[in-house]
Amino acid sequence: MLIPKFKTRLDYEKARVIMQPTFIRVVDNIRKIAEDSAWEITYQEINEPFPSYIVTQKKGDTVKETNVWKICFQVCFKNYVYDENQTVEIDDDLVNNQGELNWQKLEEKTKYIITNLFDA
């Protein structure tokens, strides 16, 4: 799992504000969508390169594993791609320059990404 490289110091500061709420919204949306689907969900705790969880989706013979922080990065950052050379920018629709979260936009984007994770 790659640790993001921030384009600006302000993006880093905004990430400090938004990451924990994003993590909570991601886990909650995984739970909600899993309850209404045929997917079986489990979590595995990992500690490298930093503490996280792998969410495993299983349906029949299909098994998908995704790092929860990777999902969070997709929510928080504009056009996030798993690439060590990429610098990341906070999605400004989610948090303003005063550090205030837009909870509605956070929920909408999280639900969209989690839905795609289950549909893919």
N, CA, C and O atoms as a GROMACS GRO file, in nm:
protein
  480
    1MET      N    1   0.085  -0.117   0.000
    1MET     CA    2   0.000   0.000   0.000
    1MET      C    3   0.089   0.123   0.000
    1MET      O    4   0.180   0.136   0.081
    2LEU      N    5   0.061   0.210  -0.091
    2LEU     CA    6   0.140   0.331  -0.103
    2LEU      C    7   0.089   0.441  -0.011
    2LEU      O    8  -0.032   0.460   0.003
    3ILE      N    9   0.179   0.512   0.050
    3ILE     CA   10   0.144   0.628   0.129
    3ILE      C   11   0.138   0.746   0.032
    3ILE      O   12   0.233   0.768  -0.043
    4PRO      N   13   0.029   0.820   0.032
    4PRO     CA   14   0.014   0.927  -0.067
    4PRO      C   15   0.118   1.038  -0.052
    4PRO      O   16   0.163   1.070   0.058
    5LYS      N   17   0.154   1.095  -0.168
    5LYS     CA   18   0.240   1.213  -0.172
    5LYS      C   19   0.148   1.330  -0.206
    5LYS      O   20   0.081   1.330  -0.309
    6PHE      N   21   0.146   1.429  -0.119
    6PHE     CA   22   0.053   1.540  -0.135
    6PHE      C   23   0.109   1.647  -0.226
    6PHE      O   24   0.227   1.680  -0.220
    7LYS      N   25   0.022   1.702  -0.310
    7LYS     CA   26   0.061   1.806  -0.404
    7LYS      C   27   0.097   1.934  -0.329
    7LYS      O   28   0.193   2.003  -0.365
    8THR      N   29   0.020   1.966  -0.223
    8THR     CA   30   0.046   2.088  -0.147
    8THR      C   31   0.034   2.059   0.002
    8THR      O   32  -0.021   1.957   0.043
    9ARG      N   33   0.086   2.149   0.081
    9ARG     CA   34   0.074   2.139   0.227
    9ARG      C   35  -0.073   2.150   0.270
    9ARG      O   36  -0.115   2.084   0.365
   10LEU      N   37  -0.150   2.234   0.200
   10LEU     CA   38  -0.291   2.249   0.230
   10LEU      C   39  -0.366   2.117   0.207
   10LEU      O   40  -0.455   2.083   0.285
   11ASP      N   41  -0.332   2.043   0.101
   11ASP     CA   42  -0.393   1.913   0.078
   11ASP      C   43  -0.363   1.817   0.193
   11ASP      O   44  -0.449   1.741   0.237
   12TYR      N   45  -0.240   1.823   0.242
   12TYR     CA   46  -0.203   1.740   0.358
   12TYR      C   47  -0.287   1.777   0.480
   12TYR      O   48  -0.338   1.690   0.550
   13GLU      N   49  -0.300   1.907   0.506
   13GLU     CA   50  -0.378   1.952   0.622
   13GLU      C   51  -0.525   1.912   0.609
   13GLU      O   52  -0.587   1.871   0.708
   14LYS      N   53  -0.580   1.924   0.489
   14LYS     CA   54  -0.718   1.883   0.468
   14LYS      C   55  -0.734   1.732   0.487
   14LYS      O   56  -0.834   1.686   0.541
   15ALA      N   57  -0.635   1.656   0.442
   15ALA     CA   58  -0.640   1.510   0.459
   15ALA      C   59  -0.644   1.472   0.606
   15ALA      O   60  -0.712   1.376   0.644
   16ARG      N   61  -0.572   1.546   0.688
   16ARG     CA   62  -0.574   1.518   0.834
   16ARG      C   63  -0.715   1.534   0.890
   16ARG      O   64  -0.752   1.465   0.985
   17VAL      N   65  -0.792   1.625   0.833
   17VAL     CA   66  -0.929   1.650   0.879
   17VAL      C   67  -1.025   1.543   0.827
   17VAL      O   68  -1.115   1.499   0.899
   18ILE      N   69  -1.006   1.503   0.705
   18ILE     CA   70  -1.107   1.423   0.637
   18ILE      C   71  -1.086   1.271   0.646
   18ILE      O   72  -1.182   1.196   0.628
   19MET      N   73  -0.965   1.224   0.673
   19MET     CA   74  -0.939   1.081   0.665
   19MET      C   75  -1.018   0.997   0.766
   19MET      O   76  -1.075   0.895   0.728
   20GLN      N   77  -1.023   1.036   0.891
   20GLN     CA   78  -1.096   0.956   0.989
   20GLN      C   79  -1.245   0.950   0.957
   20GLN      O   80  -1.302   0.840   0.959
   21PRO      N   81  -1.312   1.063   0.928
   21PRO     CA   82  -1.453   1.052   0.890
   21PRO      C   83  -1.474   0.968   0.764
   21PRO      O   84  -1.574   0.897   0.753
   22THR      N   85  -1.381   0.977   0.671
   22THR     CA   86  -1.393   0.897   0.549
   22THR      C   87  -1.382   0.749   0.580
   22THR      O   88  -1.460   0.669   0.529
   23PHE      N   89  -1.286   0.712   0.665
   23PHE     CA   90  -1.270   0.572   0.705
   23PHE      C   91  -1.401   0.519   0.765
   23PHE      O   92  -1.445   0.409   0.732
   24ILE      N   93  -1.461   0.597   0.852
   24ILE     CA   94  -1.586   0.556   0.917
   24ILE      C   95  -1.698   0.542   0.815
   24ILE      O   96  -1.774   0.446   0.820
   25ARG      N   97  -1.709   0.637   0.722
   25ARG     CA   98  -1.814   0.629   0.620
   25ARG      C   99  -1.791   0.512   0.526
   25ARG      O  100  -1.888   0.448   0.484
   26VAL      N  101  -1.665   0.482   0.493
   26VAL     CA  102  -1.634   0.368   0.406
   26VAL      C  103  -1.677   0.238   0.472
   26VAL      O  104  -1.747   0.157   0.410
   27VAL      N  105  -1.637   0.216   0.595
   27VAL     CA  106  -1.670   0.092   0.665
   27VAL      C  107  -1.822   0.079   0.681
   27VAL      O  108  -1.877  -0.030   0.662
   28ASP      N  109  -1.889   0.188   0.715
   28ASP     CA  110  -2.034   0.183   0.732
   28ASP      C  111  -2.104   0.154   0.600
   28ASP      O  112  -2.201   0.077   0.598
   29ASN      N  113  -2.058   0.213   0.491
   29ASN     CA  114  -2.120   0.187   0.361
   29ASN      C  115  -2.094   0.045   0.313
   29ASN      O  116  -2.180  -0.014   0.248
   30ILE      N  117  -1.977  -0.009   0.342
   30ILE     CA  118  -1.951  -0.150   0.309
   30ILE      C  119  -2.052  -0.238   0.382
   30ILE      O  120  -2.110  -0.329   0.323
   31ARG      N  121  -2.073  -0.210   0.510
   31ARG     CA  122  -2.168  -0.288   0.589
   31ARG      C  123  -2.309  -0.278   0.531
   31ARG      O  124  -2.376  -0.380   0.512
   32LYS      N  125  -2.354  -0.157   0.502
   32LYS     CA  126  -2.488  -0.136   0.449
   32LYS      C  127  -2.511  -0.209   0.317
   32LYS      O  128  -2.611  -0.278   0.301
   33ILE      N  129  -2.419  -0.194   0.226
   33ILE     CA  130  -2.436  -0.256   0.095
   33ILE      C  131  -2.424  -0.407   0.105
   33ILE      O  132  -2.496  -0.480   0.036
   34ALA      N  133  -2.335  -0.456   0.190
   34ALA     CA  134  -2.319  -0.601   0.206
   34ALA      C  135  -2.446  -0.665   0.263
   34ALA      O  136  -2.481  -0.777   0.226
   35GLU      N  137  -2.514  -0.593   0.352
   35GLU     CA  138  -2.637  -0.646   0.411
   35GLU      C  139  -2.744  -0.672   0.306
   35GLU      O  140  -2.826  -0.762   0.323
   36ASP      N  141  -2.744  -0.594   0.199
   36ASP     CA  142  -2.845  -0.607   0.094
   36ASP      C  143  -2.794  -0.681  -0.029
   36ASP      O  144  -2.856  -0.675  -0.135
   37SER      N  145  -2.683  -0.750  -0.015
   37SER     CA  146  -2.625  -0.820  -0.130
   37SER      C  147  -2.595  -0.965  -0.094
   37SER      O  148  -2.612  -1.008   0.020
   38ALA      N  149  -2.550  -1.039  -0.193
   38ALA     CA  150  -2.513  -1.179  -0.173
   38ALA      C  151  -2.366  -1.195  -0.134
   38ALA      O  152  -2.318  -1.307  -0.119
   39TRP      N  153  -2.295  -1.083  -0.118
   39TRP     CA  154  -2.153  -1.087  -0.085
   39TRP      C  155  -2.134  -1.116   0.064
   39TRP      O  156  -2.204  -1.060   0.149
   40GLU      N  157  -2.040  -1.204   0.094
   40GLU     CA  158  -1.996  -1.226   0.233
   40GLU      C  159  -1.873  -1.138   0.254
   40GLU      O  160  -1.781  -1.138   0.172
   41ILE      N  161  -1.871  -1.064   0.364
   41ILE     CA  162  -1.765  -0.968   0.390
   41ILE      C  163  -1.688  -1.008   0.516
   41ILE      O  164  -1.748  -1.042   0.618
   42THR      N  165  -1.555  -1.005   0.506
   42THR     CA  166  -1.469  -1.024   0.623
   42THR      C  167  -1.359  -0.919   0.617
   42THR      O  168  -1.328  -0.863   0.512
   43TYR      N  169  -1.300  -0.894   0.733
   43TYR     CA  170  -1.189  -0.798   0.744
   43TYR      C  171  -1.069  -0.869   0.802
   43TYR      O  172  -1.082  -0.953   0.892
   44GLN      N  173  -0.952  -0.835   0.751
   44GLN     CA  174  -0.826  -0.885   0.804
   44GLN      C  175  -0.741  -0.764   0.842
   44GLN      O  176  -0.719  -0.676   0.760
   45GLU      N  177  -0.694  -0.761   0.966
   45GLU     CA  178  -0.608  -0.650   1.010
   45GLU      C  179  -0.467  -0.671   0.958
   45GLU      O  180  -0.412  -0.781   0.964
   46ILE      N  181  -0.409  -0.563   0.907
   46ILE     CA  182  -0.269  -0.564   0.863
   46ILE      C  183  -0.198  -0.448   0.931
   46ILE      O  184  -0.262  -0.354   0.976
   47ASN      N  185  -0.066  -0.456   0.937
   47ASN     CA  186   0.010  -0.351   1.005
   47ASN      C  187   0.119  -0.288   0.920
   47ASN      O  188   0.188  -0.197   0.966
   48GLU      N  189   0.138  -0.333   0.798
   48GLU     CA  190   0.244  -0.281   0.713
   48GLU      C  191   0.186  -0.224   0.585
   48GLU      O  192   0.097  -0.286   0.528
   49PRO      N  193   0.229  -0.112   0.537
   49PRO     CA  194   0.329  -0.024   0.594
   49PRO      C  195   0.273   0.060   0.708
   49PRO      O  196   0.349   0.129   0.777
   50PHE      N  197   0.141   0.056   0.729
   50PHE     CA  198   0.078   0.121   0.843
   50PHE      C  199  -0.050   0.044   0.874
   50PHE      O  200  -0.100  -0.028   0.787
   51PRO      N  201  -0.104   0.058   0.992
   51PRO     CA  202  -0.223  -0.020   1.029
   51PRO      C  203  -0.340   0.005   0.933
   51PRO      O  204  -0.370   0.118   0.896
   52SER      N  205  -0.403  -0.104   0.895
   52SER     CA  206  -0.517  -0.095   0.806
   52SER      C  207  -0.594  -0.226   0.811
   52SER      O  208  -0.568  -0.313   0.895
   53TYR      N  209  -0.688  -0.239   0.721
   53TYR     CA  210  -0.767  -0.361   0.707
   53TYR      C  211  -0.781  -0.394   0.560
   53TYR      O  212  -0.787  -0.305   0.474
   54ILE      N  213  -0.785  -0.523   0.534
   54ILE     CA  214  -0.820  -0.572   0.401
   54ILE      C  215  -0.963  -0.620   0.410
   54ILE      O  216  -0.996  -0.704   0.494
   55VAL      N  217  -1.049  -0.567   0.324
   55VAL     CA  218  -1.186  -0.616   0.318
   55VAL      C  219  -1.190  -0.723   0.209
   55VAL      O  220  -1.148  -0.700   0.095
   56THR      N  221  -1.241  -0.839   0.246
   56THR     CA  222  -1.254  -0.949   0.151
   56THR      C  223  -1.402  -0.968   0.119
   56THR      O  224  -1.484  -0.985   0.209
   57GLN      N  225  -1.433  -0.965  -0.008
   57GLN     CA  226  -1.568  -0.989  -0.056
   57GLN      C  227  -1.570  -1.127  -0.119
   57GLN      O  228  -1.486  -1.159  -0.204
   58LYS      N  229  -1.665  -1.209  -0.079
   58LYS     CA  230  -1.675  -1.344  -0.135
   58LYS      C  231  -1.819  -1.371  -0.174
   58LYS      O  232  -1.913  -1.349  -0.097
   59LYS      N  233  -1.834  -1.420  -0.298
   59LYS     CA  234  -1.964  -1.461  -0.350
   59LYS      C  235  -1.940  -1.578  -0.443
   59LYS      O  236  -1.884  -1.561  -0.551
   60GLY      N  237  -1.982  -1.695  -0.400
   60GLY     CA  238  -1.955  -1.815  -0.479
   60GLY      C  239  -1.805  -1.837  -0.490
   60GLY      O  240  -1.735  -1.842  -0.389
   61ASP      N  241  -1.757  -1.851  -0.612
   61ASP     CA  242  -1.613  -1.871  -0.636
   61ASP      C  243  -1.537  -1.739  -0.652
   61ASP      O  244  -1.415  -1.740  -0.667
   62THR      N  245  -1.607  -1.628  -0.648
   62THR     CA  246  -1.544  -1.498  -0.667
   62THR      C  247  -1.499  -1.442  -0.533
   62THR      O  248  -1.576  -1.434  -0.437
   63VAL      N  249  -1.371  -1.404  -0.528
   63VAL     CA  250  -1.315  -1.343  -0.408
   63VAL      C  251  -1.240  -1.217  -0.450
   63VAL      O  252  -1.157  -1.220  -0.540
   64LYS      N  253  -1.271  -1.106  -0.382
   64LYS     CA  254  -1.202  -0.980  -0.409
   64LYS      C  255  -1.148  -0.926  -0.277
   64LYS      O  256  -1.219  -0.928  -0.176
   65GLU      N  257  -1.024  -0.879  -0.278
   65GLU     CA  258  -0.963  -0.818  -0.160
   65GLU      C  259  -0.921  -0.675  -0.193
   65GLU      O  260  -0.862  -0.648  -0.298
   66THR      N  261  -0.953  -0.584  -0.100
   66THR     CA  262  -0.920  -0.444  -0.121
   66THR      C  263  -0.877  -0.383   0.012
   66THR      O  264  -0.940  -0.407   0.115
   67ASN      N  265  -0.771  -0.306   0.009
   67ASN     CA  266  -0.728  -0.235   0.129
   67ASN      C  267  -0.826  -0.122   0.156
   67ASN      O  268  -0.857  -0.044   0.066
   68VAL      N  269  -0.875  -0.113   0.279
   68VAL     CA  270  -0.973  -0.010   0.314
   68VAL      C  271  -0.917   0.130   0.293
   68VAL      O  272  -0.991   0.219   0.251
   69TRP      N  273  -0.788   0.151   0.321
   69TRP     CA  274  -0.730   0.284   0.299
   69TRP      C  275  -0.728   0.320   0.151
   69TRP      O  276  -0.743   0.437   0.116
   70LYS      N  277  -0.711   0.222   0.064
   70LYS     CA  278  -0.714   0.250  -0.080
   70LYS      C  279  -0.852   0.303  -0.119
   70LYS      O  280  -0.863   0.394  -0.202
   71ILE      N  281  -0.956   0.247  -0.059
   71ILE     CA  282  -1.091   0.297  -0.084
   71ILE      C  283  -1.103   0.440  -0.031
   71ILE      O  284  -1.158   0.528  -0.098
   72CYS      N  285  -1.052   0.463   0.089
   72CYS     CA  286  -1.055   0.597   0.148
   72CYS      C  287  -0.983   0.698   0.059
   72CYS      O  288  -1.030   0.810   0.042
   73PHE      N  289  -0.869   0.658   0.004
   73PHE     CA  290  -0.794   0.748  -0.084
   73PHE      C  291  -0.876   0.782  -0.208
   73PHE      O  292  -0.872   0.896  -0.255
   74GLN      N  293  -0.950   0.684  -0.261
   74GLN     CA  294  -1.035   0.711  -0.377
   74GLN      C  295  -1.143   0.813  -0.343
   74GLN      O  296  -1.179   0.896  -0.426
   75VAL      N  297  -1.194   0.807  -0.221
   75VAL     CA  298  -1.296   0.902  -0.178
   75VAL      C  299  -1.234   1.040  -0.159
   75VAL      O  300  -1.288   1.139  -0.209
   76CYS      N  301  -1.123   1.048  -0.089
   76CYS     CA  302  -1.065   1.177  -0.049
   76CYS      C  303  -0.997   1.254  -0.160
   76CYS      O  304  -1.001   1.377  -0.161
   77PHE      N  305  -0.934   1.185  -0.252
   77PHE     CA  306  -0.848   1.251  -0.349
   77PHE      C  307  -0.913   1.257  -0.487
   77PHE      O  308  -0.992   1.171  -0.524
   78LYS      N  309  -0.878   1.360  -0.561
   78LYS     CA  310  -0.922   1.374  -0.699
   78LYS      C  311  -0.851   1.270  -0.784
   78LYS      O  312  -0.728   1.260  -0.779
   79ASN      N  313  -0.924   1.195  -0.861
   79ASN     CA  314  -0.869   1.102  -0.961
   79ASN      C  315  -0.759   1.013  -0.906
   79ASN      O  316  -0.655   0.996  -0.969
   80TYR      N  317  -0.782   0.956  -0.788
   80TYR     CA  318  -0.679   0.873  -0.725
   80TYR      C  319  -0.655   0.745  -0.805
   80TYR      O  320  -0.749   0.673  -0.841
   81VAL      N  321  -0.529   0.720  -0.832
   81VAL     CA  322  -0.484   0.597  -0.897
   81VAL      C  323  -0.371   0.542  -0.813
   81VAL      O  324  -0.287   0.617  -0.762
   82TYR      N  325  -0.368   0.412  -0.798
   82TYR     CA  326  -0.264   0.346  -0.718
   82TYR      C  327  -0.134   0.351  -0.797
   82TYR      O  328  -0.103   0.261  -0.875
   83ASP      N  329  -0.056   0.459  -0.774
   83ASP     CA  330   0.067   0.484  -0.850
   83ASP      C  331   0.167   0.556  -0.759
   83ASP      O  332   0.136   0.662  -0.706
   84GLU      N  333   0.285   0.499  -0.742
   84GLU     CA  334   0.383   0.557  -0.649
   84GLU      C  335   0.435   0.693  -0.694
   84GLU      O  336   0.490   0.767  -0.612
   85ASN      N  337   0.419   0.728  -0.821
   85ASN     CA  338   0.467   0.856  -0.871
   85ASN      C  339   0.361   0.965  -0.869
   85ASN      O  340   0.390   1.081  -0.898
   86GLN      N  341   0.239   0.929  -0.835
   86GLN     CA  342   0.130   1.025  -0.835
   86GLN      C  343   0.132   1.112  -0.710
   86GLN      O  344   0.154   1.063  -0.599
   87THR      N  345   0.111   1.242  -0.728
   87THR     CA  346   0.084   1.330  -0.615
   87THR      C  347  -0.067   1.344  -0.607
   87THR      O  348  -0.137   1.344  -0.708
   88VAL      N  349  -0.116   1.357  -0.484
   88VAL     CA  350  -0.261   1.359  -0.464
   88VAL      C  351  -0.310   1.497  -0.426
   88VAL      O  352  -0.238   1.576  -0.364
   89GLU      N  353  -0.434   1.525  -0.463
   89GLU     CA  354  -0.502   1.648  -0.427
   89GLU      C  355  -0.634   1.611  -0.362
   89GLU      O  356  -0.704   1.521  -0.407
   90ILE      N  357  -0.668   1.680  -0.256
   90ILE     CA  358  -0.796   1.659  -0.189
   90ILE      C  359  -0.909   1.700  -0.283
   90ILE      O  360  -0.897   1.800  -0.355
   91ASP      N  361  -1.016   1.625  -0.281
   91ASP     CA  362  -1.136   1.662  -0.354
   91ASP      C  363  -1.198   1.781  -0.279
   91ASP      O  364  -1.253   1.764  -0.170
   92ASP      N  365  -1.190   1.899  -0.336
   92ASP     CA  366  -1.237   2.020  -0.270
   92ASP      C  367  -1.388   2.023  -0.248
   92ASP      O  368  -1.437   2.107  -0.172
   93ASP      N  369  -1.461   1.934  -0.311
   93ASP     CA  370  -1.605   1.924  -0.284
   93ASP      C  371  -1.631   1.867  -0.145
   93ASP      O  372  -1.741   1.881  -0.092
   94LEU      N  373  -1.529   1.802  -0.086
   94LEU     CA  374  -1.548   1.734   0.041
   94LEU      C  375  -1.510   1.818   0.162
   94LEU      O  376  -1.565   1.799   0.270
   95VAL      N  377  -1.417   1.912   0.145
   95VAL     CA  378  -1.370   1.994   0.258
   95VAL      C  379  -1.324   2.129   0.204
   95VAL      O  380  -1.257   2.136   0.101
   96ASN      N  381  -1.360   2.235   0.275
   96ASN     CA  382  -1.321   2.368   0.228
   96ASN      C  383  -1.190   2.413   0.292
   96ASN      O  384  -1.132   2.339   0.372
   97ASN      N  385  -1.144   2.532   0.259
   97ASN     CA  386  -1.016   2.581   0.309
   97ASN      C  387  -1.016   2.608   0.459
   97ASN      O  388  -0.909   2.621   0.520
   98GLN      N  389  -1.132   2.617   0.519
   98GLN     CA  390  -1.142   2.634   0.663
   98GLN      C  391  -1.146   2.499   0.736
   98GLN      O  392  -1.157   2.495   0.858
   99GLY      N  393  -1.137   2.390   0.660
   99GLY     CA  394  -1.135   2.258   0.720
   99GLY      C  395  -1.272   2.203   0.756
   99GLY      O  396  -1.282   2.108   0.834
  100GLU      N  397  -1.376   2.261   0.701
  100GLU     CA  398  -1.512   2.215   0.729
  100GLU      C  399  -1.552   2.108   0.629
  100GLU      O  400  -1.538   2.127   0.508
  101LEU      N  401  -1.601   1.995   0.679
  101LEU     CA  402  -1.643   1.885   0.594
  101LEU      C  403  -1.778   1.912   0.533
  101LEU      O  404  -1.866   1.971   0.596
  102ASN      N  405  -1.794   1.868   0.410
  102ASN     CA  406  -1.925   1.866   0.347
  102ASN      C  407  -1.974   1.722   0.360
  102ASN      O  408  -1.945   1.637   0.276
  103TRP      N  409  -2.048   1.696   0.468
  103TRP     CA  410  -2.089   1.560   0.501
  103TRP      C  411  -2.174   1.497   0.392
  103TRP      O  412  -2.163   1.377   0.367
  104GLN      N  413  -2.260   1.574   0.328
  104GLN     CA  414  -2.345   1.520   0.223
  104GLN      C  415  -2.261   1.472   0.105
  104GLN      O  416  -2.281   1.362   0.054
  105LYS      N  417  -2.167   1.556   0.060
  105LYS     CA  418  -2.080   1.517  -0.052
  105LYS      C  419  -1.993   1.397  -0.015
  105LYS      O  420  -1.970   1.308  -0.097
  106LEU      N  421  -1.944   1.394   0.109
  106LEU     CA  422  -1.863   1.281   0.156
  106LEU      C  423  -1.945   1.152   0.148
  106LEU      O  424  -1.896   1.050   0.099
  107GLU      N  425  -2.068   1.156   0.196
  107GLU     CA  426  -2.154   1.037   0.194
  107GLU      C  427  -2.186   0.996   0.051
  107GLU      O  428  -2.181   0.877   0.019
  108GLU      N  429  -2.218   1.091  -0.036
  108GLU     CA  430  -2.251   1.060  -0.175
  108GLU      C  431  -2.135   0.994  -0.248
  108GLU      O  432  -2.152   0.893  -0.316
  109LYS      N  433  -2.016   1.051  -0.233
  109LYS     CA  434  -1.900   0.997  -0.304
  109LYS      C  435  -1.862   0.861  -0.247
  109LYS      O  436  -1.826   0.770  -0.323
  110THR      N  437  -1.869   0.846  -0.116
  110THR     CA  438  -1.837   0.717  -0.053
  110THR      C  439  -1.932   0.609  -0.102
  110THR      O  440  -1.889   0.501  -0.141
  111LYS      N  441  -2.061   0.638  -0.100
  111LYS     CA  442  -2.160   0.540  -0.144
  111LYS      C  443  -2.138   0.502  -0.290
  111LYS      O  444  -2.148   0.385  -0.326
  112TYR      N  445  -2.107   0.599  -0.373
  112TYR     CA  446  -2.082   0.574  -0.515
  112TYR      C  447  -1.963   0.478  -0.532
  112TYR      O  448  -1.971   0.382  -0.609
  113ILE      N  449  -1.854   0.504  -0.463
  113ILE     CA  450  -1.734   0.422  -0.476
  113ILE      C  451  -1.757   0.281  -0.421
  113ILE      O  452  -1.715   0.183  -0.482
  114ILE      N  453  -1.824   0.270  -0.308
  114ILE     CA  454  -1.850   0.139  -0.248
  114ILE      C  455  -1.946   0.059  -0.336
  114ILE      O  456  -1.928  -0.061  -0.355
  115THR      N  457  -2.047   0.125  -0.390
  115THR     CA  458  -2.141   0.057  -0.482
  115THR      C  459  -2.066   0.001  -0.601
  115THR      O  460  -2.089  -0.113  -0.641
  116ASN      N  461  -1.975   0.080  -0.658
  116ASN     CA  462  -1.894   0.032  -0.771
  116ASN      C  463  -1.804  -0.084  -0.731
  116ASN      O  464  -1.779  -0.175  -0.811
  117LEU      N  465  -1.754  -0.083  -0.609
  117LEU     CA  466  -1.670  -0.192  -0.560
  117LEU      C  467  -1.749  -0.323  -0.559
  117LEU      O  468  -1.696  -0.427  -0.596
  118PHE      N  469  -1.874  -0.317  -0.518
  118PHE     CA  470  -1.957  -0.436  -0.514
  118PHE      C  471  -2.008  -0.477  -0.652
  118PHE      O  472  -2.026  -0.596  -0.678
  119ASP      N  473  -2.029  -0.379  -0.739
  119ASP     CA  474  -2.080  -0.410  -0.872
  119ASP      C  475  -1.973  -0.458  -0.968
  119ASP      O  476  -2.003  -0.529  -1.065
  120ALA      N  477  -1.850  -0.422  -0.944
  120ALA     CA  478  -1.740  -0.456  -1.037
  120ALA      C  479  -1.712  -0.605  -1.037
  120ALA      O  480  -1.623  -0.652  -1.108
   0.00000   0.00000   0.00000
